[in-house]
Amino acid sequence: MHRILMLALISVNLGLINLLPIPVLDGGHILFSLLEIITFRRIPPRLHEIVTLASGVLLLAFMLFVLVNDVRGIPLIRSLFRQETVV
């Protein structure tokens, strides 16, 4: 039962993160659609491409940053990179 609740929590969390208004995610597509509805104009494809590419790069950079910090927190990895002076 505990595993099912954890799986449900992860699933809901992933769904909410996917709705963030970042153009690479679904929330970004919703945001672009709302902007088109409000302004009654289509967003230029080149602008859409540039914003999506930039936000994708930033999202990947953030994920890499989080991954590196998580790996550095593992005790075995931390001990490998610890600088100890031997005299």
PyMOL Python script that loads the backbone (N, CA, C, O; Angstrom):
from pymol import cmd

cmd.read_pdbstr("""\
ATOM      1  N   MET A   1       0.826  -1.199   0.000  1.00  0.00           N
ATOM      2  CA  MET A   1       0.000   0.000   0.000  1.00  0.00           C
ATOM      3  C   MET A   1       0.865   1.256   0.000  1.00  0.00           C
ATOM      4  O   MET A   1       0.549   2.234  -0.677  1.00  0.00           O
ATOM      5  N   HIS A   2       1.962   1.226   0.763  1.00  0.00           N
ATOM      6  CA  HIS A   2       2.848   2.382   0.851  1.00  0.00           C
ATOM      7  C   HIS A   2       3.471   2.698  -0.510  1.00  0.00           C
ATOM      8  O   HIS A   2       3.629   3.866  -0.865  1.00  0.00           O
ATOM      9  N   ARG A   3       3.822   1.661  -1.268  1.00  0.00           N
ATOM     10  CA  ARG A   3       4.434   1.866  -2.579  1.00  0.00           C
ATOM     11  C   ARG A   3       3.449   2.480  -3.562  1.00  0.00           C
ATOM     12  O   ARG A   3       3.835   3.302  -4.393  1.00  0.00           O
ATOM     13  N   ILE A   4       2.198   2.096  -3.476  1.00  0.00           N
ATOM     14  CA  ILE A   4       1.182   2.656  -4.372  1.00  0.00           C
ATOM     15  C   ILE A   4       0.990   4.140  -4.072  1.00  0.00           C
ATOM     16  O   ILE A   4       0.852   4.939  -4.998  1.00  0.00           O
ATOM     17  N   LEU A   5       0.977   4.520  -2.803  1.00  0.00           N
ATOM     18  CA  LEU A   5       0.839   5.927  -2.444  1.00  0.00           C
ATOM     19  C   LEU A   5       2.044   6.741  -2.920  1.00  0.00           C
ATOM     20  O   LEU A   5       1.885   7.869  -3.387  1.00  0.00           O
ATOM     21  N   MET A   6       3.232   6.179  -2.805  1.00  0.00           N
ATOM     22  CA  MET A   6       4.430   6.871  -3.280  1.00  0.00           C
ATOM     23  C   MET A   6       4.379   7.037  -4.794  1.00  0.00           C
ATOM     24  O   MET A   6       4.730   8.098  -5.311  1.00  0.00           O
ATOM     25  N   LEU A   7       3.949   6.010  -5.505  1.00  0.00           N
ATOM     26  CA  LEU A   7       3.824   6.080  -6.953  1.00  0.00           C
ATOM     27  C   LEU A   7       2.796   7.137  -7.356  1.00  0.00           C
ATOM     28  O   LEU A   7       3.004   7.877  -8.318  1.00  0.00           O
ATOM     29  N   ALA A   8       1.686   7.203  -6.615  1.00  0.00           N
ATOM     30  CA  ALA A   8       0.669   8.215  -6.898  1.00  0.00           C
ATOM     31  C   ALA A   8       1.208   9.622  -6.635  1.00  0.00           C
ATOM     32  O   ALA A   8       0.924  10.545  -7.399  1.00  0.00           O
ATOM     33  N   LEU A   9       1.969   9.788  -5.578  1.00  0.00           N
ATOM     34  CA  LEU A   9       2.551  11.091  -5.257  1.00  0.00           C
ATOM     35  C   LEU A   9       3.531  11.538  -6.342  1.00  0.00           C
ATOM     36  O   LEU A   9       3.521  12.701  -6.747  1.00  0.00           O
ATOM     37  N   ILE A  10       4.368  10.628  -6.808  1.00  0.00           N
ATOM     38  CA  ILE A  10       5.313  10.956  -7.875  1.00  0.00           C
ATOM     39  C   ILE A  10       4.567  11.304  -9.153  1.00  0.00           C
ATOM     40  O   ILE A  10       4.954  12.238  -9.854  1.00  0.00           O
ATOM     41  N   SER A  11       3.519  10.581  -9.464  1.00  0.00           N
ATOM     42  CA  SER A  11       2.743  10.831 -10.674  1.00  0.00           C
ATOM     43  C   SER A  11       2.065  12.195 -10.638  1.00  0.00           C
ATOM     44  O   SER A  11       2.089  12.925 -11.628  1.00  0.00           O
ATOM     45  N   VAL A  12       1.467  12.541  -9.515  1.00  0.00           N
ATOM     46  CA  VAL A  12       0.816  13.846  -9.376  1.00  0.00           C
ATOM     47  C   VAL A  12       1.855  14.959  -9.428  1.00  0.00           C
ATOM     48  O   VAL A  12       1.620  15.992 -10.054  1.00  0.00           O
ATOM     49  N   ASN A  13       2.994  14.764  -8.781  1.00  0.00           N
ATOM     50  CA  ASN A  13       4.060  15.758  -8.797  1.00  0.00           C
ATOM     51  C   ASN A  13       4.562  16.000 -10.219  1.00  0.00           C
ATOM     52  O   ASN A  13       4.751  17.148 -10.621  1.00  0.00           O
ATOM     53  N   LEU A  14       4.778  14.938 -10.974  1.00  0.00           N
ATOM     54  CA  LEU A  14       5.226  15.065 -12.357  1.00  0.00           C
ATOM     55  C   LEU A  14       4.185  15.788 -13.211  1.00  0.00           C
ATOM     56  O   LEU A  14       4.537  16.596 -14.070  1.00  0.00           O
ATOM     57  N   GLY A  15       2.918  15.501 -12.979  1.00  0.00           N
ATOM     58  CA  GLY A  15       1.857  16.182 -13.712  1.00  0.00           C
ATOM     59  C   GLY A  15       1.813  17.669 -13.420  1.00  0.00           C
ATOM     60  O   GLY A  15       1.611  18.475 -14.328  1.00  0.00           O
ATOM     61  N   LEU A  16       2.000  18.040 -12.159  1.00  0.00           N
ATOM     62  CA  LEU A  16       1.994  19.464 -11.802  1.00  0.00           C
ATOM     63  C   LEU A  16       3.217  20.190 -12.357  1.00  0.00           C
ATOM     64  O   LEU A  16       3.110  21.329 -12.814  1.00  0.00           O
ATOM     65  N   ILE A  17       4.364  19.542 -12.319  1.00  0.00           N
ATOM     66  CA  ILE A  17       5.567  20.165 -12.875  1.00  0.00           C
ATOM     67  C   ILE A  17       5.416  20.353 -14.382  1.00  0.00           C
ATOM     68  O   ILE A  17       5.886  21.350 -14.931  1.00  0.00           O
ATOM     69  N   ASN A  18       4.769  19.409 -15.049  1.00  0.00           N
ATOM     70  CA  ASN A  18       4.558  19.501 -16.487  1.00  0.00           C
ATOM     71  C   ASN A  18       3.655  20.683 -16.849  1.00  0.00           C
ATOM     72  O   ASN A  18       3.693  21.155 -17.986  1.00  0.00           O
ATOM     73  N   LEU A  19       2.858  21.162 -15.919  1.00  0.00           N
ATOM     74  CA  LEU A  19       1.964  22.293 -16.186  1.00  0.00           C
ATOM     75  C   LEU A  19       2.608  23.648 -15.922  1.00  0.00           C
ATOM     76  O   LEU A  19       1.955  24.678 -16.088  1.00  0.00           O
ATOM     77  N   LEU A  20       3.877  23.669 -15.514  1.00  0.00           N
ATOM     78  CA  LEU A  20       4.576  24.946 -15.337  1.00  0.00           C
ATOM     79  C   LEU A  20       4.641  25.677 -16.680  1.00  0.00           C
ATOM     80  O   LEU A  20       4.798  25.037 -17.720  1.00  0.00           O
ATOM     81  N   PRO A  21       4.525  27.001 -16.671  1.00  0.00           N
ATOM     82  CA  PRO A  21       4.503  27.744 -17.946  1.00  0.00           C
ATOM     83  C   PRO A  21       5.884  27.922 -18.568  1.00  0.00           C
ATOM     84  O   PRO A  21       6.300  29.040 -18.869  1.00  0.00           O
ATOM     85  N   ILE A  22       6.579  26.826 -18.753  1.00  0.00           N
ATOM     86  CA  ILE A  22       7.865  26.824 -19.439  1.00  0.00           C
ATOM     87  C   ILE A  22       7.588  26.299 -20.843  1.00  0.00           C
ATOM     88  O   ILE A  22       6.998  25.227 -20.982  1.00  0.00           O
ATOM     89  N   PRO A  23       7.997  27.021 -21.892  1.00  0.00           N
ATOM     90  CA  PRO A  23       7.594  26.661 -23.258  1.00  0.00           C
ATOM     91  C   PRO A  23       7.875  25.230 -23.692  1.00  0.00           C
ATOM     92  O   PRO A  23       7.179  24.734 -24.579  1.00  0.00           O
ATOM     93  N   VAL A  24       8.836  24.552 -23.129  1.00  0.00           N
ATOM     94  CA  VAL A  24       9.106  23.171 -23.528  1.00  0.00           C
ATOM     95  C   VAL A  24       8.044  22.233 -22.963  1.00  0.00           C
ATOM     96  O   VAL A  24       7.752  21.198 -23.564  1.00  0.00           O
ATOM     97  N   LEU A  25       7.471  22.577 -21.833  1.00  0.00           N
ATOM     98  CA  LEU A  25       6.498  21.725 -21.169  1.00  0.00           C
ATOM     99  C   LEU A  25       5.088  22.030 -21.674  1.00  0.00           C
ATOM    100  O   LEU A  25       4.884  22.986 -22.422  1.00  0.00           O
ATOM    101  N   ASP A  26       4.120  21.214 -21.263  1.00  0.00           N
ATOM    102  CA  ASP A  26       2.738  21.413 -21.698  1.00  0.00           C
ATOM    103  C   ASP A  26       2.175  22.744 -21.228  1.00  0.00           C
ATOM    104  O   ASP A  26       1.373  23.357 -21.934  1.00  0.00           O
ATOM    105  N   GLY A  27       2.578  23.199 -20.055  1.00  0.00           N
ATOM    106  CA  GLY A  27       2.120  24.493 -19.561  1.00  0.00           C
ATOM    107  C   GLY A  27       2.558  25.631 -20.469  1.00  0.00           C
ATOM    108  O   GLY A  27       1.851  26.632 -20.592  1.00  0.00           O
ATOM    109  N   GLY A  28       3.701  25.493 -21.098  1.00  0.00           N
ATOM    110  CA  GLY A  28       4.162  26.498 -22.051  1.00  0.00           C
ATOM    111  C   GLY A  28       3.300  26.530 -23.298  1.00  0.00           C
ATOM    112  O   GLY A  28       3.028  27.603 -23.838  1.00  0.00           O
ATOM    113  N   HIS A  29       2.869  25.369 -23.759  1.00  0.00           N
ATOM    114  CA  HIS A  29       1.971  25.330 -24.913  1.00  0.00           C
ATOM    115  C   HIS A  29       0.632  25.972 -24.563  1.00  0.00           C
ATOM    116  O   HIS A  29       0.045  26.682 -25.380  1.00  0.00           O
ATOM    117  N   ILE A  30       0.156  25.721 -23.359  1.00  0.00           N
ATOM    118  CA  ILE A  30      -1.084  26.352 -22.905  1.00  0.00           C
ATOM    119  C   ILE A  30      -0.902  27.867 -22.836  1.00  0.00           C
ATOM    120  O   ILE A  30      -1.793  28.616 -23.235  1.00  0.00           O
ATOM    121  N   LEU A  31       0.252  28.324 -22.329  1.00  0.00           N
ATOM    122  CA  LEU A  31       0.541  29.758 -22.238  1.00  0.00           C
ATOM    123  C   LEU A  31       0.564  30.401 -23.618  1.00  0.00           C
ATOM    124  O   LEU A  31      -0.020  31.469 -23.806  1.00  0.00           O
ATOM    125  N   PHE A  32       1.230  29.769 -24.593  1.00  0.00           N
ATOM    126  CA  PHE A  32       1.262  30.311 -25.948  1.00  0.00           C
ATOM    127  C   PHE A  32      -0.146  30.366 -26.544  1.00  0.00           C
ATOM    128  O   PHE A  32      -0.493  31.331 -27.225  1.00  0.00           O
ATOM    129  N   SER A  33      -0.950  29.346 -26.293  1.00  0.00           N
ATOM    130  CA  SER A  33      -2.323  29.339 -26.798  1.00  0.00           C
ATOM    131  C   SER A  33      -3.143  30.462 -26.174  1.00  0.00           C
ATOM    132  O   SER A  33      -3.916  31.126 -26.864  1.00  0.00           O
ATOM    133  N   LEU A  34      -2.976  30.676 -24.869  1.00  0.00           N
ATOM    134  CA  LEU A  34      -3.696  31.769 -24.205  1.00  0.00           C
ATOM    135  C   LEU A  34      -3.266  33.127 -24.747  1.00  0.00           C
ATOM    136  O   LEU A  34      -4.099  34.014 -24.934  1.00  0.00           O
ATOM    137  N   LEU A  35      -1.960  33.296 -25.002  1.00  0.00           N
ATOM    138  CA  LEU A  35      -1.485  34.549 -25.578  1.00  0.00           C
ATOM    139  C   LEU A  35      -2.084  34.788 -26.958  1.00  0.00           C
ATOM    140  O   LEU A  35      -2.431  35.921 -27.293  1.00  0.00           O
ATOM    141  N   GLU A  36      -2.209  33.737 -27.760  1.00  0.00           N
ATOM    142  CA  GLU A  36      -2.815  33.873 -29.082  1.00  0.00           C
ATOM    143  C   GLU A  36      -4.295  34.204 -28.977  1.00  0.00           C
ATOM    144  O   GLU A  36      -4.812  34.976 -29.784  1.00  0.00           O
ATOM    145  N   ILE A  37      -4.983  33.632 -27.998  1.00  0.00           N
ATOM    146  CA  ILE A  37      -6.408  33.929 -27.813  1.00  0.00           C
ATOM    147  C   ILE A  37      -6.590  35.371 -27.360  1.00  0.00           C
ATOM    148  O   ILE A  37      -7.484  36.064 -27.845  1.00  0.00           O
ATOM    149  N   ILE A  38      -5.746  35.831 -26.429  1.00  0.00           N
ATOM    150  CA  ILE A  38      -5.874  37.192 -25.889  1.00  0.00           C
ATOM    151  C   ILE A  38      -5.542  38.244 -26.937  1.00  0.00           C
ATOM    152  O   ILE A  38      -6.243  39.249 -27.046  1.00  0.00           O
ATOM    153  N   THR A  39      -4.475  38.024 -27.714  1.00  0.00           N
ATOM    154  CA  THR A  39      -4.033  39.037 -28.685  1.00  0.00           C
ATOM    155  C   THR A  39      -4.694  38.880 -30.049  1.00  0.00           C
ATOM    156  O   THR A  39      -4.536  39.756 -30.899  1.00  0.00           O
ATOM    157  N   PHE A  40      -5.423  37.804 -30.287  1.00  0.00           N
ATOM    158  CA  PHE A  40      -6.065  37.529 -31.576  1.00  0.00           C
ATOM    159  C   PHE A  40      -5.044  37.448 -32.716  1.00  0.00           C
ATOM    160  O   PHE A  40      -5.395  37.662 -33.876  1.00  0.00           O
ATOM    161  N   ARG A  41      -3.792  37.141 -32.393  1.00  0.00           N
ATOM    162  CA  ARG A  41      -2.746  36.990 -33.406  1.00  0.00           C
ATOM    163  C   ARG A  41      -1.938  35.743 -33.100  1.00  0.00           C
ATOM    164  O   ARG A  41      -1.796  35.340 -31.946  1.00  0.00           O
ATOM    165  N   ARG A  42      -1.413  35.143 -34.153  1.00  0.00           N
ATOM    166  CA  ARG A  42      -0.529  33.994 -33.965  1.00  0.00           C
ATOM    167  C   ARG A  42       0.860  34.484 -33.591  1.00  0.00           C
ATOM    168  O   ARG A  42       1.316  35.524 -34.066  1.00  0.00           O
ATOM    169  N   ILE A  43       1.518  33.732 -32.746  1.00  0.00           N
ATOM    170  CA  ILE A  43       2.893  34.056 -32.379  1.00  0.00           C
ATOM    171  C   ILE A  43       3.771  33.658 -33.560  1.00  0.00           C
ATOM    172  O   ILE A  43       3.621  32.558 -34.092  1.00  0.00           O
ATOM    173  N   PRO A  44       4.687  34.535 -33.981  1.00  0.00           N
ATOM    174  CA  PRO A  44       5.548  34.185 -35.119  1.00  0.00           C
ATOM    175  C   PRO A  44       6.313  32.882 -34.858  1.00  0.00           C
ATOM    176  O   PRO A  44       6.862  32.688 -33.774  1.00  0.00           O
ATOM    177  N   PRO A  45       6.345  32.000 -35.848  1.00  0.00           N
ATOM    178  CA  PRO A  45       7.009  30.695 -35.649  1.00  0.00           C
ATOM    179  C   PRO A  45       8.472  30.824 -35.238  1.00  0.00           C
ATOM    180  O   PRO A  45       8.958  30.020 -34.443  1.00  0.00           O
ATOM    181  N   ARG A  46       9.173  31.805 -35.754  1.00  0.00           N
ATOM    182  CA  ARG A  46      10.586  31.981 -35.399  1.00  0.00           C
ATOM    183  C   ARG A  46      10.730  32.343 -33.925  1.00  0.00           C
ATOM    184  O   ARG A  46      11.608  31.814 -33.243  1.00  0.00           O
ATOM    185  N   LEU A  47       9.875  33.243 -33.424  1.00  0.00           N
ATOM    186  CA  LEU A  47       9.897  33.617 -32.014  1.00  0.00           C
ATOM    187  C   LEU A  47       9.557  32.415 -31.140  1.00  0.00           C
ATOM    188  O   LEU A  47      10.198  32.184 -30.114  1.00  0.00           O
ATOM    189  N   HIS A  48       8.550  31.654 -31.548  1.00  0.00           N
ATOM    190  CA  HIS A  48       8.157  30.453 -30.812  1.00  0.00           C
ATOM    191  C   HIS A  48       9.322  29.471 -30.751  1.00  0.00           C
ATOM    192  O   HIS A  48       9.579  28.874 -29.706  1.00  0.00           O
ATOM    193  N   GLU A  49      10.025  29.305 -31.866  1.00  0.00           N
ATOM    194  CA  GLU A  49      11.164  28.389 -31.916  1.00  0.00           C
ATOM    195  C   GLU A  49      12.303  28.853 -31.011  1.00  0.00           C
ATOM    196  O   GLU A  49      12.892  28.043 -30.295  1.00  0.00           O
ATOM    197  N   ILE A  50      12.614  30.144 -31.038  1.00  0.00           N
ATOM    198  CA  ILE A  50      13.710  30.676 -30.223  1.00  0.00           C
ATOM    199  C   ILE A  50      13.404  30.541 -28.739  1.00  0.00           C
ATOM    200  O   ILE A  50      14.260  30.113 -27.965  1.00  0.00           O
ATOM    201  N   VAL A  51      12.189  30.903 -28.338  1.00  0.00           N
ATOM    202  CA  VAL A  51      11.806  30.830 -26.921  1.00  0.00           C
ATOM    203  C   VAL A  51      11.796  29.382 -26.443  1.00  0.00           C
ATOM    204  O   VAL A  51      12.246  29.088 -25.336  1.00  0.00           O
ATOM    205  N   THR A  52      11.282  28.479 -27.278  1.00  0.00           N
ATOM    206  CA  THR A  52      11.240  27.065 -26.908  1.00  0.00           C
ATOM    207  C   THR A  52      12.644  26.488 -26.787  1.00  0.00           C
ATOM    208  O   THR A  52      12.929  25.749 -25.845  1.00  0.00           O
ATOM    209  N   LEU A  53      13.520  26.816 -27.727  1.00  0.00           N
ATOM    210  CA  LEU A  53      14.890  26.316 -27.681  1.00  0.00           C
ATOM    211  C   LEU A  53      15.631  26.853 -26.458  1.00  0.00           C
ATOM    212  O   LEU A  53      16.322  26.102 -25.770  1.00  0.00           O
ATOM    213  N   ALA A  54      15.489  28.141 -26.189  1.00  0.00           N
ATOM    214  CA  ALA A  54      16.171  28.738 -25.036  1.00  0.00           C
ATOM    215  C   ALA A  54      15.677  28.134 -23.729  1.00  0.00           C
ATOM    216  O   ALA A  54      16.477  27.836 -22.842  1.00  0.00           O
ATOM    217  N   SER A  55      14.370  27.953 -23.603  1.00  0.00           N
ATOM    218  CA  SER A  55      13.853  27.382 -22.355  1.00  0.00           C
ATOM    219  C   SER A  55      14.238  25.910 -22.226  1.00  0.00           C
ATOM    220  O   SER A  55      14.442  25.422 -21.114  1.00  0.00           O
ATOM    221  N   GLY A  56      14.339  25.205 -23.334  1.00  0.00           N
ATOM    222  CA  GLY A  56      14.793  23.814 -23.285  1.00  0.00           C
ATOM    223  C   GLY A  56      16.224  23.705 -22.816  1.00  0.00           C
ATOM    224  O   GLY A  56      16.557  22.834 -22.013  1.00  0.00           O
ATOM    225  N   VAL A  57      17.080  24.595 -23.320  1.00  0.00           N
ATOM    226  CA  VAL A  57      18.478  24.595 -22.900  1.00  0.00           C
ATOM    227  C   VAL A  57      18.584  24.937 -21.412  1.00  0.00           C
ATOM    228  O   VAL A  57      19.347  24.304 -20.683  1.00  0.00           O
ATOM    229  N   LEU A  58      17.824  25.931 -20.962  1.00  0.00           N
ATOM    230  CA  LEU A  58      17.852  26.300 -19.539  1.00  0.00           C
ATOM    231  C   LEU A  58      17.332  25.163 -18.662  1.00  0.00           C
ATOM    232  O   LEU A  58      17.881  24.909 -17.589  1.00  0.00           O
ATOM    233  N   LEU A  59      16.293  24.486 -19.102  1.00  0.00           N
ATOM    234  CA  LEU A  59      15.745  23.371 -18.334  1.00  0.00           C
ATOM    235  C   LEU A  59      16.752  22.225 -18.248  1.00  0.00           C
ATOM    236  O   LEU A  59      16.922  21.631 -17.183  1.00  0.00           O
ATOM    237  N   LEU A  60      17.418  21.910 -19.357  1.00  0.00           N
ATOM    238  CA  LEU A  60      18.435  20.861 -19.335  1.00  0.00           C
ATOM    239  C   LEU A  60      19.621  21.250 -18.460  1.00  0.00           C
ATOM    240  O   LEU A  60      20.172  20.405 -17.755  1.00  0.00           O
ATOM    241  N   ALA A  61      20.019  22.523 -18.497  1.00  0.00           N
ATOM    242  CA  ALA A  61      21.121  22.986 -17.653  1.00  0.00           C
ATOM    243  C   ALA A  61      20.743  22.872 -16.180  1.00  0.00           C
ATOM    244  O   ALA A  61      21.570  22.478 -15.357  1.00  0.00           O
ATOM    245  N   PHE A  62      19.508  23.211 -15.842  1.00  0.00           N
ATOM    246  CA  PHE A  62      19.060  23.096 -14.454  1.00  0.00           C
ATOM    247  C   PHE A  62      19.046  21.630 -14.012  1.00  0.00           C
ATOM    248  O   PHE A  62      19.447  21.315 -12.891  1.00  0.00           O
ATOM    249  N   MET A  63      18.586  20.739 -14.889  1.00  0.00           N
ATOM    250  CA  MET A  63      18.557  19.316 -14.544  1.00  0.00           C
ATOM    251  C   MET A  63      19.971  18.776 -14.361  1.00  0.00           C
ATOM    252  O   MET A  63      20.200  17.951 -13.476  1.00  0.00           O
ATOM    253  N   LEU A  64      20.916  19.218 -15.169  1.00  0.00           N
ATOM    254  CA  LEU A  64      22.305  18.804 -15.012  1.00  0.00           C
ATOM    255  C   LEU A  64      22.886  19.325 -13.697  1.00  0.00           C
ATOM    256  O   LEU A  64      23.614  18.608 -13.010  1.00  0.00           O
ATOM    257  N   PHE A  65      22.566  20.566 -13.350  1.00  0.00           N
ATOM    258  CA  PHE A  65      23.009  21.155 -12.079  1.00  0.00           C
ATOM    259  C   PHE A  65      22.492  20.341 -10.892  1.00  0.00           C
ATOM    260  O   PHE A  65      23.244  20.039  -9.966  1.00  0.00           O
ATOM    261  N   VAL A  66      21.213  19.991 -10.924  1.00  0.00           N
ATOM    262  CA  VAL A  66      20.628  19.204  -9.835  1.00  0.00           C
ATOM    263  C   VAL A  66      21.262  17.815  -9.777  1.00  0.00           C
ATOM    264  O   VAL A  66      21.548  17.313  -8.690  1.00  0.00           O
ATOM    265  N   LEU A  67      21.485  17.195 -10.930  1.00  0.00           N
ATOM    266  CA  LEU A  67      22.096  15.870 -10.962  1.00  0.00           C
ATOM    267  C   LEU A  67      23.504  15.888 -10.388  1.00  0.00           C
ATOM    268  O   LEU A  67      23.866  15.012  -9.602  1.00  0.00           O
ATOM    269  N   VAL A  68      24.297  16.873 -10.773  1.00  0.00           N
ATOM    270  CA  VAL A  68      25.671  16.962 -10.268  1.00  0.00           C
ATOM    271  C   VAL A  68      25.664  17.157  -8.756  1.00  0.00           C
ATOM    272  O   VAL A  68      26.451  16.526  -8.051  1.00  0.00           O
ATOM    273  N   ASN A  69      24.795  18.015  -8.254  1.00  0.00           N
ATOM    274  CA  ASN A  69      24.742  18.230  -6.805  1.00  0.00           C
ATOM    275  C   ASN A  69      24.256  16.994  -6.062  1.00  0.00           C
ATOM    276  O   ASN A  69      24.714  16.724  -4.952  1.00  0.00           O
ATOM    277  N   ASP A  70      23.338  16.241  -6.654  1.00  0.00           N
ATOM    278  CA  ASP A  70      22.884  15.008  -6.016  1.00  0.00           C
ATOM    279  C   ASP A  70      23.998  13.966  -5.981  1.00  0.00           C
ATOM    280  O   ASP A  70      24.193  13.297  -4.966  1.00  0.00           O
ATOM    281  N   VAL A  71      24.724  13.828  -7.080  1.00  0.00           N
ATOM    282  CA  VAL A  71      25.799  12.839  -7.133  1.00  0.00           C
ATOM    283  C   VAL A  71      26.921  13.226  -6.177  1.00  0.00           C
ATOM    284  O   VAL A  71      27.513  12.357  -5.538  1.00  0.00           O
ATOM    285  N   ARG A  72      27.217  14.508  -6.071  1.00  0.00           N
ATOM    286  CA  ARG A  72      28.264  14.950  -5.149  1.00  0.00           C
ATOM    287  C   ARG A  72      27.893  14.673  -3.700  1.00  0.00           C
ATOM    288  O   ARG A  72      28.778  14.608  -2.846  1.00  0.00           O
ATOM    289  N   GLY A  73      26.609  14.509  -3.400  1.00  0.00           N
ATOM    290  CA  GLY A  73      26.179  14.239  -2.030  1.00  0.00           C
ATOM    291  C   GLY A  73      26.311  12.783  -1.626  1.00  0.00           C
ATOM    292  O   GLY A  73      26.180  12.468  -0.443  1.00  0.00           O
ATOM    293  N   ILE A  74      26.567  11.883  -2.570  1.00  0.00           N
ATOM    294  CA  ILE A  74      26.732  10.463  -2.253  1.00  0.00           C
ATOM    295  C   ILE A  74      28.068  10.290  -1.530  1.00  0.00           C
ATOM    296  O   ILE A  74      29.097  10.729  -2.044  1.00  0.00           O
ATOM    297  N   PRO A  75      28.079   9.668  -0.363  1.00  0.00           N
ATOM    298  CA  PRO A  75      29.317   9.573   0.429  1.00  0.00           C
ATOM    299  C   PRO A  75      30.489   8.935  -0.323  1.00  0.00           C
ATOM    300  O   PRO A  75      31.620   9.400  -0.187  1.00  0.00           O
ATOM    301  N   LEU A  76      30.249   7.888  -1.107  1.00  0.00           N
ATOM    302  CA  LEU A  76      31.337   7.241  -1.829  1.00  0.00           C
ATOM    303  C   LEU A  76      31.955   8.197  -2.851  1.00  0.00           C
ATOM    304  O   LEU A  76      33.178   8.280  -2.965  1.00  0.00           O
ATOM    305  N   ILE A  77      31.123   8.908  -3.584  1.00  0.00           N
ATOM    306  CA  ILE A  77      31.614   9.864  -4.579  1.00  0.00           C
ATOM    307  C   ILE A  77      32.327  11.023  -3.889  1.00  0.00           C
ATOM    308  O   ILE A  77      33.365  11.490  -4.358  1.00  0.00           O
ATOM    309  N   ARG A  78      31.767  11.479  -2.782  1.00  0.00           N
ATOM    310  CA  ARG A  78      32.370  12.592  -2.048  1.00  0.00           C
ATOM    311  C   ARG A  78      33.763  12.228  -1.540  1.00  0.00           C
ATOM    312  O   ARG A  78      34.667  13.064  -1.547  1.00  0.00           O
ATOM    313  N   SER A  79      33.936  10.985  -1.100  1.00  0.00           N
ATOM    314  CA  SER A  79      35.248  10.580  -0.591  1.00  0.00           C
ATOM    315  C   SER A  79      36.270  10.453  -1.722  1.00  0.00           C
ATOM    316  O   SER A  79      37.466  10.616  -1.484  1.00  0.00           O
ATOM    317  N   LEU A  80      35.828  10.170  -2.929  1.00  0.00           N
ATOM    318  CA  LEU A  80      36.755  10.073  -4.055  1.00  0.00           C
ATOM    319  C   LEU A  80      37.348  11.428  -4.426  1.00  0.00           C
ATOM    320  O   LEU A  80      38.505  11.515  -4.837  1.00  0.00           O
ATOM    321  N   PHE A  81      36.551  12.485  -4.279  1.00  0.00           N
ATOM    322  CA  PHE A  81      36.995  13.810  -4.685  1.00  0.00           C
ATOM    323  C   PHE A  81      37.516  14.664  -3.533  1.00  0.00           C
ATOM    324  O   PHE A  81      37.863  15.827  -3.739  1.00  0.00           O
ATOM    325  N   ARG A  82      37.574  14.114  -2.341  1.00  0.00           N
ATOM    326  CA  ARG A  82      38.072  14.871  -1.197  1.00  0.00           C
ATOM    327  C   ARG A  82      39.579  15.042  -1.332  1.00  0.00           C
ATOM    328  O   ARG A  82      40.303  14.084  -1.605  1.00  0.00           O
ATOM    329  N   GLN A  83      40.033  16.250  -1.140  1.00  0.00           N
ATOM    330  CA  GLN A  83      41.465  16.535  -1.231  1.00  0.00           C
ATOM    331  C   GLN A  83      42.087  16.411   0.148  1.00  0.00           C
ATOM    332  O   GLN A  83      41.775  17.177   1.059  1.00  0.00           O
ATOM    333  N   GLU A  84      42.963  15.445   0.282  1.00  0.00           N
ATOM    334  CA  GLU A  84      43.676  15.281   1.541  1.00  0.00           C
ATOM    335  C   GLU A  84      45.158  15.432   1.250  1.00  0.00           C
ATOM    336  O   GLU A  84      45.694  14.819   0.327  1.00  0.00           O
ATOM    337  N   THR A  85      45.796  16.244   2.039  1.00  0.00           N
ATOM    338  CA  THR A  85      47.236  16.456   1.841  1.00  0.00           C
ATOM    339  C   THR A  85      48.013  15.394   2.615  1.00  0.00           C
ATOM    340  O   THR A  85      47.737  15.126   3.784  1.00  0.00           O
ATOM    341  N   VAL A  86      48.973  14.809   1.945  1.00  0.00           N
ATOM    342  CA  VAL A  86      49.822  13.796   2.575  1.00  0.00           C
ATOM    343  C   VAL A  86      51.217  14.398   2.663  1.00  0.00           C
ATOM    344  O   VAL A  86      51.802  14.791   1.654  1.00  0.00           O
ATOM    345  N   VAL A  87      51.748  14.464   3.895  1.00  0.00           N
ATOM    346  CA  VAL A  87      53.075  15.040   4.088  1.00  0.00           C
ATOM    347  C   VAL A  87      54.035  13.971   4.502  1.00  0.00           C
ATOM    348  O   VAL A  87      55.215  14.249   4.716  1.00  0.00           O
TER     349      VAL A  87
END
""", "prot")
cmd.dss("prot")
cmd.show_as("cartoon", "prot")
cmd.util.cbc("prot")
cmd.orient("prot")
